[in-house]
């Protein structure tokens, strides 16, 4: 890389840190103002609040990364154009494609960092942040599901009429083992209770073992059993996907698919968004350079305002695409990639207007 590349890249890095820091400060102040009554009501200690915002800030920084990279690009490039630096660079024989090299390097660096942080660092911080919000800022969670079905193994299935997550007790339970589409074992119980030792205890149970030529019936008052099921399966799943690293997310998706769970697409959406975001950074930086590279008669303020308008349009498009993906009315991967596809086309059309 030449001095020109380092010159532009340094400006991008410094401006990015400044923009992220400023936005985080504003957002944290507003957020604290909104939540202060809940902090006082629940007598949350100052240390817990401090720890909460230490985990909240990386989350906000990650969430805003594509937009802050875009704003940074527009601001830096618009200033270079206003100072006639871009004109001087192009006049010296540097092509516009060559001029974009440090921007591309910066976009790849920001995108790769964003992917790593979103996949392996921020989910661990989110574990504390979300548990804090559920405990101090939300109403207590009560599991309200009825007629619950789970697949708990290659051959095992469980049915619960109701589950009480406050006492970790399920009522009207059926355990079935099906082999080659044939029922080979069935256990009915009035109640199932989680034991602190890590086992489930069946109360007032009856077991039917179905053989080829006979059926064996057993019963009893109490029976301990190990199941591929835990009380965590009945806890609040609100933003649960945000607390998982990419490795945990992949394992959980496979687990939920094996159980035939209805909410597996929410975890797939989270995975695809994490993969998509680095490419979003590259697309938005590309558009940012094009929008602000030409010196405008209206001044730098107009270009920055135009940049905010495009950023707002991207946010609206992303929200709509996310809603489409959650509704399942379109292929999940295609729905998540709609913003990148649309704005890539916009960027290519705008590229024709840049100075040569």
Buried (B, 14 or more C-beta within 10 A) or exposed (E): EEEBBEEBBEBBBEBBEEBBEEBBEEBBEEBBEEBEEEBEEEEBEEEBBEBBBEBBBBBBBBBBBBBBBBBBBBBBBBBBBBEEBBBEBBEEEBEBEBBBBBBBBBBBBBBEBBBEBBBEBBBBBBBBBBEBBBEBBEEEBEBEEEEBEBBBBEEBBBBBEBBEBEEBBBBBBBBBBBEEEEEBBBBBBEBBBBEEEEEBBBBBBBBBBEEEEEEEEEEEEEBEEEBBBEBEBBEBBEBBBBBBBBEBBEEBBEBBEBBEBEEBBBBBBBBBBBBBBBBBBBBBBBBBBBBBBBBBEEEBEEBBEBBBEBBEBBEEBBEEBBEBBEEEEEEBBEBBBBBBEBBBEBBEEBBEEBEE
